[in-house]
């Protein structure tokens, strides 16, 4: 491939745009993120209130799962009588 010296080459890329519009877009994005975080915090707070109201806590499901697992893994007692004579 032959390169001719008369062809201009791009050496720097410039991002065009109005700096005020860019700043406004960044601010809007940050505001949206704060709003989203606030909304998630409010939902989590409401879930905690509902769990408290019905008497449910976070350790209940874990304890239940542990009990089910322990019951499943328990070996059944042998019904066969052993002659000791």
Biopython code that builds the backbone (N, CA, C, O; Angstrom):
import numpy as np
from Bio.PDB.StructureBuilder import StructureBuilder

atoms = [
    (1, "UNK", "N", (0.846, -1.174, 0.000)),
    (1, "UNK", "CA", (0.000, 0.000, 0.000)),
    (1, "UNK", "C", (0.888, 1.232, 0.000)),
    (1, "UNK", "O", (1.779, 1.366, 0.839)),
    (2, "UNK", "N", (0.648, 2.104, -0.915)),
    (2, "UNK", "CA", (1.465, 3.301, -1.069)),
    (2, "UNK", "C", (0.759, 4.496, -0.430)),
    (2, "UNK", "O", (-0.417, 4.744, -0.694)),
    (3, "UNK", "N", (1.493, 5.243, 0.422)),
    (3, "UNK", "CA", (0.930, 6.425, 1.078)),
    (3, "UNK", "C", (1.514, 7.649, 0.386)),
    (3, "UNK", "O", (2.728, 7.813, 0.264)),
    (4, "UNK", "N", (0.615, 8.484, -0.051)),
    (4, "UNK", "CA", (1.073, 9.710, -0.708)),
    (4, "UNK", "C", (1.179, 10.826, 0.317)),
    (4, "UNK", "O", (0.317, 10.914, 1.192)),
    (5, "UNK", "N", (2.175, 11.670, 0.254)),
    (5, "UNK", "CA", (2.377, 12.716, 1.247)),
    (5, "UNK", "C", (1.364, 13.845, 1.168)),
    (5, "UNK", "O", (1.321, 14.666, 2.084)),
    (6, "UNK", "N", (0.551, 13.934, 0.133)),
    (6, "UNK", "CA", (-0.389, 15.035, -0.014)),
    (6, "UNK", "C", (-1.728, 14.786, 0.676)),
    (6, "UNK", "O", (-2.563, 15.690, 0.724)),
    (7, "UNK", "N", (-1.956, 13.593, 1.209)),
    (7, "UNK", "CA", (-3.240, 13.288, 1.860)),
    (7, "UNK", "C", (-3.148, 13.717, 3.325)),
    (7, "UNK", "O", (-2.240, 13.294, 4.041)),
    (8, "UNK", "N", (-4.095, 14.564, 3.774)),
    (8, "UNK", "CA", (-4.051, 15.002, 5.175)),
    (8, "UNK", "C", (-4.426, 13.845, 6.102)),
    (8, "UNK", "O", (-5.270, 13.016, 5.759)),
    (9, "UNK", "N", (-3.804, 13.796, 7.260)),
    (9, "UNK", "CA", (-4.088, 12.743, 8.240)),
    (9, "UNK", "C", (-4.703, 13.373, 9.482)),
    (9, "UNK", "O", (-4.351, 14.484, 9.879)),
    (10, "UNK", "N", (-5.598, 12.659, 10.064)),
    (10, "UNK", "CA", (-6.221, 13.115, 11.304)),
    (10, "UNK", "C", (-5.320, 12.690, 12.454)),
    (10, "UNK", "O", (-5.042, 11.503, 12.626)),
    (11, "UNK", "N", (-4.872, 13.642, 13.228)),
    (11, "UNK", "CA", (-3.994, 13.323, 14.352)),
    (11, "UNK", "C", (-4.668, 13.544, 15.697)),
    (11, "UNK", "O", (-4.292, 12.897, 16.675)),
    (12, "UNK", "N", (-5.640, 14.425, 15.782)),
    (12, "UNK", "CA", (-6.350, 14.699, 17.023)),
    (12, "UNK", "C", (-7.844, 14.649, 16.761)),
    (12, "UNK", "O", (-8.335, 15.151, 15.751)),
    (13, "UNK", "N", (-8.550, 14.035, 17.687)),
    (13, "UNK", "CA", (-10.004, 14.035, 17.591)),
    (13, "UNK", "C", (-10.542, 15.075, 18.554)),
    (13, "UNK", "O", (-10.094, 15.169, 19.697)),
    (14, "UNK", "N", (-11.486, 15.840, 18.094)),
    (14, "UNK", "CA", (-12.077, 16.894, 18.906)),
    (14, "UNK", "C", (-13.559, 16.582, 19.052)),
    (14, "UNK", "O", (-14.257, 16.308, 18.076)),
    (15, "UNK", "N", (-14.015, 16.630, 20.285)),
    (15, "UNK", "CA", (-15.436, 16.425, 20.540)),
    (15, "UNK", "C", (-16.089, 17.793, 20.524)),
    (15, "UNK", "O", (-15.793, 18.658, 21.348)),
    (16, "UNK", "N", (-16.969, 17.962, 19.583)),
    (16, "UNK", "CA", (-17.636, 19.255, 19.453)),
    (16, "UNK", "C", (-18.822, 19.323, 20.395)),
    (16, "UNK", "O", (-19.342, 18.298, 20.836)),
    (17, "UNK", "N", (-19.234, 20.518, 20.693)),
    (17, "UNK", "CA", (-20.428, 20.693, 21.509)),
    (17, "UNK", "C", (-20.314, 21.903, 22.404)),
    (17, "UNK", "O", (-19.228, 22.393, 22.711)),
    (18, "UNK", "N", (-21.459, 22.356, 22.803)),
    (18, "UNK", "CA", (-21.541, 23.513, 23.683)),
    (18, "UNK", "C", (-21.242, 23.065, 25.123)),
    (18, "UNK", "O", (-21.942, 22.190, 25.632)),
    (19, "UNK", "N", (-20.253, 23.617, 25.782)),
    (19, "UNK", "CA", (-19.919, 23.207, 27.147)),
    (19, "UNK", "C", (-21.077, 23.403, 28.133)),
    (19, "UNK", "O", (-21.218, 22.639, 29.088)),
    (20, "UNK", "N", (-21.902, 24.428, 27.898)),
    (20, "UNK", "CA", (-23.047, 24.646, 28.789)),
    (20, "UNK", "C", (-24.051, 23.514, 28.669)),
    (20, "UNK", "O", (-24.605, 23.063, 29.671)),
    (21, "UNK", "N", (-24.295, 23.041, 27.423)),
    (21, "UNK", "CA", (-25.224, 21.931, 27.231)),
    (21, "UNK", "C", (-24.680, 20.638, 27.827)),
    (21, "UNK", "O", (-25.424, 19.840, 28.397)),
    (22, "UNK", "N", (-23.363, 20.445, 27.684)),
    (22, "UNK", "CA", (-22.748, 19.262, 28.277)),
    (22, "UNK", "C", (-22.887, 19.281, 29.800)),
    (22, "UNK", "O", (-23.225, 18.267, 30.410)),
    (23, "UNK", "N", (-22.626, 20.434, 30.408)),
    (23, "UNK", "CA", (-22.742, 20.558, 31.864)),
    (23, "UNK", "C", (-24.176, 20.316, 32.314)),
    (23, "UNK", "O", (-24.422, 19.688, 33.344)),
    (24, "UNK", "N", (-25.108, 20.820, 31.531)),
    (24, "UNK", "CA", (-26.523, 20.630, 31.855)),
    (24, "UNK", "C", (-26.899, 19.144, 31.781)),
    (24, "UNK", "O", (-27.636, 18.649, 32.634)),
    (25, "UNK", "N", (-26.397, 18.437, 30.770)),
    (25, "UNK", "CA", (-26.686, 17.009, 30.616)),
    (25, "UNK", "C", (-26.089, 16.202, 31.762)),
    (25, "UNK", "O", (-26.724, 15.283, 32.279)),
    (26, "UNK", "N", (-24.859, 16.550, 32.159)),
    (26, "UNK", "CA", (-24.214, 15.852, 33.276)),
    (26, "UNK", "C", (-24.992, 16.089, 34.559)),
    (26, "UNK", "O", (-25.186, 15.160, 35.343)),
    (27, "UNK", "N", (-25.441, 17.317, 34.786)),
    (27, "UNK", "CA", (-26.216, 17.639, 35.983)),
    (27, "UNK", "C", (-27.533, 16.883, 35.997)),
    (27, "UNK", "O", (-27.959, 16.394, 37.043)),
    (28, "UNK", "N", (-28.176, 16.784, 34.846)),
    (28, "UNK", "CA", (-29.441, 16.062, 34.761)),
    (28, "UNK", "C", (-29.233, 14.575, 35.054)),
    (28, "UNK", "O", (-30.070, 13.945, 35.699)),
    (29, "UNK", "N", (-28.123, 14.021, 34.582)),
    (29, "UNK", "CA", (-27.835, 12.612, 34.827)),
    (29, "UNK", "C", (-27.588, 12.371, 36.315)),
    (29, "UNK", "O", (-28.074, 11.388, 36.876)),
    (30, "UNK", "N", (-26.832, 13.267, 36.954)),
    (30, "UNK", "CA", (-26.576, 13.134, 38.390)),
    (30, "UNK", "C", (-27.869, 13.239, 39.185)),
    (30, "UNK", "O", (-28.077, 12.501, 40.148)),
    (31, "UNK", "N", (-28.741, 14.163, 38.775)),
    (31, "UNK", "CA", (-30.029, 14.332, 39.459)),
    (31, "UNK", "C", (-30.876, 13.078, 39.309)),
    (31, "UNK", "O", (-31.542, 12.656, 40.255)),
    (32, "UNK", "N", (-30.853, 12.485, 38.127)),
    (32, "UNK", "CA", (-31.595, 11.261, 37.886)),
    (32, "UNK", "C", (-31.078, 10.123, 38.757)),
    (32, "UNK", "O", (-31.861, 9.341, 39.296)),
    (33, "UNK", "N", (-29.764, 10.033, 38.892)),
    (33, "UNK", "CA", (-29.166, 8.993, 39.733)),
    (33, "UNK", "C", (-29.563, 9.185, 41.192)),
    (33, "UNK", "O", (-29.887, 8.215, 41.877)),
    (34, "UNK", "N", (-29.540, 10.435, 41.679)),
    (34, "UNK", "CA", (-29.950, 10.704, 43.059)),
    (34, "UNK", "C", (-31.405, 10.345, 43.258)),
    (34, "UNK", "O", (-31.769, 9.767, 44.282)),
    (35, "UNK", "N", (-32.246, 10.682, 42.287)),
    (35, "UNK", "CA", (-33.666, 10.384, 42.375)),
    (35, "UNK", "C", (-33.894, 8.878, 42.412)),
    (35, "UNK", "O", (-34.722, 8.389, 43.181)),
    (36, "UNK", "N", (-33.164, 8.151, 41.587)),
    (36, "UNK", "CA", (-33.292, 6.697, 41.547)),
    (36, "UNK", "C", (-32.867, 6.081, 42.871)),
    (36, "UNK", "O", (-33.531, 5.180, 43.385)),
    (37, "UNK", "N", (-31.761, 6.565, 43.421)),
    (37, "UNK", "CA", (-31.275, 6.060, 44.704)),
    (37, "UNK", "C", (-32.271, 6.362, 45.810)),
    (37, "UNK", "O", (-32.523, 5.517, 46.669)),
    (38, "UNK", "N", (-32.833, 7.552, 45.796)),
    (38, "UNK", "CA", (-33.830, 7.930, 46.792)),
    (38, "UNK", "C", (-35.054, 7.031, 46.689)),
    (38, "UNK", "O", (-35.593, 6.595, 47.706)),
    (39, "UNK", "N", (-35.491, 6.752, 45.474)),
    (39, "UNK", "CA", (-36.650, 5.893, 45.265)),
    (39, "UNK", "C", (-36.391, 4.485, 45.802)),
    (39, "UNK", "O", (-37.260, 3.899, 46.447)),
    (40, "UNK", "N", (-35.209, 3.944, 45.541)),
    (40, "UNK", "CA", (-34.864, 2.605, 46.025)),
    (40, "UNK", "C", (-34.819, 2.592, 47.548)),
    (40, "UNK", "O", (-35.286, 1.641, 48.174)),
    (41, "UNK", "N", (-34.260, 3.642, 48.148)),
    (41, "UNK", "CA", (-34.214, 3.723, 49.609)),
    (41, "UNK", "C", (-35.619, 3.765, 50.205)),
    (41, "UNK", "O", (-35.887, 3.122, 51.220)),
    (42, "UNK", "N", (-36.514, 4.521, 49.571)),
    (42, "UNK", "CA", (-37.896, 4.590, 50.047)),
    (42, "UNK", "C", (-38.588, 3.235, 49.944)),
    (42, "UNK", "O", (-39.332, 2.847, 50.844)),
    (43, "UNK", "N", (-38.345, 2.510, 48.843)),
    (43, "UNK", "CA", (-38.942, 1.176, 48.700)),
    (43, "UNK", "C", (-38.429, 0.219, 49.766)),
    (43, "UNK", "O", (-39.207, -0.531, 50.355)),
    (44, "UNK", "N", (-37.123, 0.241, 50.017)),
    (44, "UNK", "CA", (-36.557, -0.630, 51.049)),
    (44, "UNK", "C", (-37.099, -0.293, 52.432)),
    (44, "UNK", "O", (-37.340, -1.187, 53.244)),
    (45, "UNK", "N", (-37.291, 0.989, 52.698)),
    (45, "UNK", "CA", (-37.854, 1.409, 53.980)),
    (45, "UNK", "C", (-39.289, 0.910, 54.113)),
    (45, "UNK", "O", (-39.690, 0.457, 55.185)),
    (46, "UNK", "N", (-40.058, 0.990, 53.039)),
    (46, "UNK", "CA", (-41.448, 0.525, 53.065)),
    (46, "UNK", "C", (-41.511, -0.990, 53.263)),
    (46, "UNK", "O", (-42.376, -1.489, 53.983)),
    (47, "UNK", "N", (-40.593, -1.719, 52.625)),
    (47, "UNK", "CA", (-40.544, -3.173, 52.806)),
    (47, "UNK", "C", (-40.241, -3.505, 54.260)),
    (47, "UNK", "O", (-40.858, -4.404, 54.832)),
    (48, "UNK", "N", (-39.293, -2.787, 54.865)),
    (48, "UNK", "CA", (-38.972, -3.007, 56.276)),
    (48, "UNK", "C", (-40.177, -2.732, 57.163)),
    (48, "UNK", "O", (-40.426, -3.475, 58.112)),
    (49, "UNK", "N", (-40.932, -1.669, 56.866)),
    (49, "UNK", "CA", (-42.133, -1.349, 57.649)),
    (49, "UNK", "C", (-43.161, -2.459, 57.542)),
    (49, "UNK", "O", (-43.762, -2.853, 58.542)),
    (50, "UNK", "N", (-43.366, -2.966, 56.332)),
    (50, "UNK", "CA", (-44.342, -4.040, 56.145)),
    (50, "UNK", "C", (-43.909, -5.326, 56.842)),
    (50, "UNK", "O", (-44.739, -6.010, 57.440)),
    (51, "UNK", "N", (-42.627, -5.663, 56.775)),
    (51, "UNK", "CA", (-42.133, -6.856, 57.451)),
    (51, "UNK", "C", (-42.306, -6.739, 58.960)),
    (51, "UNK", "O", (-42.653, -7.713, 59.628)),
    (52, "UNK", "N", (-42.063, -5.550, 59.491)),
    (52, "UNK", "CA", (-42.245, -5.323, 60.919)),
    (52, "UNK", "C", (-43.721, -5.447, 61.292)),
    (52, "UNK", "O", (-44.057, -6.010, 62.334)),
    (53, "UNK", "N", (-44.591, -4.923, 60.446)),
    (53, "UNK", "CA", (-46.025, -4.953, 60.729)),
    (53, "UNK", "C", (-46.570, -6.379, 60.756)),
    (53, "UNK", "O", (-47.463, -6.679, 61.548)),
    (54, "UNK", "N", (-46.055, -7.251, 59.916)),
    (54, "UNK", "CA", (-46.566, -8.626, 59.886)),
    (54, "UNK", "C", (-45.731, -9.565, 60.750)),
    (54, "UNK", "O", (-46.012, -10.762, 60.823)),
    (55, "UNK", "N", (-44.701, -9.023, 61.408)),
    (55, "UNK", "CA", (-43.893, -9.827, 62.306)),
    (55, "UNK", "C", (-42.871, -10.697, 61.605)),
    (55, "UNK", "O", (-42.438, -11.708, 62.156)),
    (56, "UNK", "N", (-42.492, -10.332, 60.436)),
    (56, "UNK", "CA", (-41.497, -11.100, 59.696)),
    (56, "UNK", "C", (-40.150, -10.400, 59.810)),
    (56, "UNK", "O", (-40.057, -9.177, 59.712)),
    (57, "UNK", "N", (-39.121, -11.194, 60.016)),
    (57, "UNK", "CA", (-37.785, -10.605, 60.024)),
    (57, "UNK", "C", (-36.903, -11.357, 59.038)),
    (57, "UNK", "O", (-37.317, -12.355, 58.449)),
    (58, "UNK", "N", (-35.703, -10.870, 58.873)),
    (58, "UNK", "CA", (-34.822, -11.448, 57.861)),
    (58, "UNK", "C", (-34.265, -12.804, 58.263)),
    (58, "UNK", "O", (-33.859, -13.572, 57.392)),
    (59, "UNK", "N", (-34.231, -13.124, 59.549)),
    (59, "UNK", "CA", (-33.678, -14.406, 59.983)),
    (59, "UNK", "C", (-34.680, -15.541, 59.838)),
    (59, "UNK", "O", (-34.280, -16.705, 59.841)),
    (60, "UNK", "N", (-35.962, -15.245, 59.713)),
    (60, "UNK", "CA", (-36.984, -16.287, 59.601)),
    (60, "UNK", "C", (-36.792, -17.216, 58.416)),
    (60, "UNK", "O", (-36.738, -18.431, 58.605)),
    (61, "UNK", "N", (-36.689, -16.695, 57.207)),
    (61, "UNK", "CA", (-36.509, -17.578, 56.054)),
    (61, "UNK", "C", (-35.212, -18.379, 56.108)),
    (61, "UNK", "O", (-35.166, -19.515, 55.634)),
    (62, "UNK", "N", (-34.165, -17.801, 56.679)),
    (62, "UNK", "CA", (-32.891, -18.523, 56.771)),
    (62, "UNK", "C", (-33.024, -19.679, 57.752)),
    (62, "UNK", "O", (-32.554, -20.785, 57.485)),
    (63, "UNK", "N", (-33.663, -19.422, 58.882)),
    (63, "UNK", "CA", (-33.870, -20.477, 59.869)),
    (63, "UNK", "C", (-34.758, -21.584, 59.327)),
    (63, "UNK", "O", (-34.521, -22.765, 59.583)),
    (64, "UNK", "N", (-35.762, -21.204, 58.592)),
    (64, "UNK", "CA", (-36.672, -22.190, 57.996)),
    (64, "UNK", "C", (-35.927, -23.053, 56.982)),
    (64, "UNK", "O", (-36.094, -24.272, 56.960)),
    (65, "UNK", "N", (-35.113, -22.428, 56.151)),
    (65, "UNK", "CA", (-34.341, -23.178, 55.161)),
    (65, "UNK", "C", (-33.373, -24.137, 55.859)),
    (65, "UNK", "O", (-33.190, -25.266, 55.406)),
    (66, "UNK", "N", (-32.755, -23.697, 56.955)),
    (66, "UNK", "CA", (-31.838, -24.548, 57.687)),
    (66, "UNK", "C", (-32.579, -25.750, 58.275)),
    (66, "UNK", "O", (-32.080, -26.874, 58.230)),
    (67, "UNK", "N", (-33.775, -25.508, 58.829)),
    (67, "UNK", "CA", (-34.559, -26.597, 59.417)),
    (67, "UNK", "C", (-34.977, -27.608, 58.353)),
    (67, "UNK", "O", (-34.925, -28.815, 58.592)),
    (68, "UNK", "N", (-35.384, -27.132, 57.201)),
    (68, "UNK", "CA", (-35.778, -28.032, 56.113)),
    (68, "UNK", "C", (-34.580, -28.858, 55.664)),
    (68, "UNK", "O", (-34.699, -30.066, 55.456)),
    (69, "UNK", "N", (-33.439, -28.221, 55.517)),
    (69, "UNK", "CA", (-32.231, -28.927, 55.085)),
    (69, "UNK", "C", (-31.824, -29.973, 56.122)),
    (69, "UNK", "O", (-31.446, -31.088, 55.763)),
    (70, "UNK", "N", (-31.900, -29.619, 57.405)),
    (70, "UNK", "CA", (-31.532, -30.552, 58.464)),
    (70, "UNK", "C", (-32.486, -31.743, 58.484)),
    (70, "UNK", "O", (-32.058, -32.882, 58.676)),
    (71, "UNK", "N", (-33.754, -31.486, 58.288)),
    (71, "UNK", "CA", (-34.751, -32.573, 58.262)),
    (71, "UNK", "C", (-34.510, -33.495, 57.078)),
    (71, "UNK", "O", (-34.651, -34.712, 57.200)),
    (72, "UNK", "N", (-34.153, -32.936, 55.949)),
    (72, "UNK", "CA", (-33.913, -33.729, 54.747)),
    (72, "UNK", "C", (-32.667, -34.596, 54.896)),
    (72, "UNK", "O", (-32.644, -35.733, 54.426)),
    (73, "UNK", "N", (-31.645, -34.073, 55.538)),
    (73, "UNK", "CA", (-30.382, -34.789, 55.679)),
    (73, "UNK", "C", (-30.358, -35.788, 56.833)),
    (73, "UNK", "O", (-29.414, -36.568, 56.962)),
    (74, "UNK", "N", (-31.378, -35.764, 57.659)),
    (74, "UNK", "CA", (-31.413, -36.666, 58.814)),
    (74, "UNK", "C", (-31.598, -38.100, 58.351)),
    (74, "UNK", "O", (-32.441, -38.376, 57.497)),
    (75, "UNK", "N", (-30.827, -39.002, 58.901)),
    (75, "UNK", "CA", (-30.929, -40.412, 58.539)),
    (75, "UNK", "C", (-32.101, -41.037, 59.283)),
    (75, "UNK", "O", (-32.262, -40.805, 60.481)),
    (76, "UNK", "N", (-32.909, -41.814, 58.606)),
    (76, "UNK", "CA", (-34.030, -42.458, 59.293)),
    (76, "UNK", "C", (-33.515, -43.562, 60.216)),
    (76, "UNK", "O", (-32.506, -44.206, 59.930)),
    (77, "UNK", "N", (-34.231, -43.771, 61.339)),
    (77, "UNK", "CA", (-33.849, -44.815, 62.281)),
    (77, "UNK", "C", (-34.183, -46.170, 61.668)),
    (77, "UNK", "O", (-35.177, -46.327, 60.959)),
    (78, "UNK", "N", (-33.346, -47.118, 61.954)),
    (78, "UNK", "CA", (-33.556, -48.452, 61.426)),
    (78, "UNK", "C", (-34.702, -49.121, 62.206)),
    (78, "UNK", "O", (-34.751, -49.036, 63.433)),
    (79, "UNK", "N", (-35.607, -49.775, 61.498)),
    (79, "UNK", "CA", (-36.732, -50.444, 62.113)),
    (79, "UNK", "C", (-36.414, -51.919, 62.369)),
    (79, "UNK", "O", (-37.229, -52.643, 62.939)),
    (80, "UNK", "N", (-35.268, -52.345, 61.960)),
    (80, "UNK", "CA", (-34.867, -53.736, 62.120)),
    (80, "UNK", "C", (-34.375, -53.951, 63.538)),
    (80, "UNK", "O", (-33.564, -53.175, 64.044)),
    (81, "UNK", "N", (-34.872, -55.018, 64.189)),
    (81, "UNK", "CA", (-34.441, -55.351, 65.544)),
    (81, "UNK", "C", (-33.157, -56.169, 65.456)),
    (81, "UNK", "O", (-33.014, -57.058, 64.616)),
    (82, "UNK", "N", (-32.250, -55.844, 66.332)),
    (82, "UNK", "CA", (-30.973, -56.545, 66.370)),
    (82, "UNK", "C", (-31.026, -57.577, 67.479)),
    (82, "UNK", "O", (-31.404, -57.260, 68.607)),
    (83, "UNK", "N", (-30.651, -58.805, 67.172)),
    (83, "UNK", "CA", (-30.632, -59.861, 68.149)),
    (83, "UNK", "C", (-29.345, -59.760, 68.949)),
    (83, "UNK", "O", (-28.254, -59.891, 68.394)),
    (84, "UNK", "N", (-29.467, -59.529, 70.245)),
    (84, "UNK", "CA", (-28.284, -59.339, 71.094)),
    (84, "UNK", "C", (-27.897, -60.602, 71.841)),
    (84, "UNK", "O", (-26.966, -60.555, 72.645)),
    (85, "UNK", "N", (-28.546, -61.702, 71.624)),
    (85, "UNK", "CA", (-28.235, -62.944, 72.342)),
    (85, "UNK", "C", (-27.057, -63.642, 71.787)),
    (85, "UNK", "O", (-26.674, -64.700, 72.287)),
]
sb = StructureBuilder()
sb.init_structure("model")
sb.init_model(0)
sb.init_chain("A")
sb.init_seg("    ")
for serial, (resi, resn, name, xyz) in enumerate(atoms, 1):
    if name == "N":
        sb.init_residue(resn, " ", resi, " ")
    sb.init_atom(name, np.array(xyz, "f"), 0.0, 1.0, " ", f" {name:<3s}", serial, name[0])
structure = sb.get_structure()
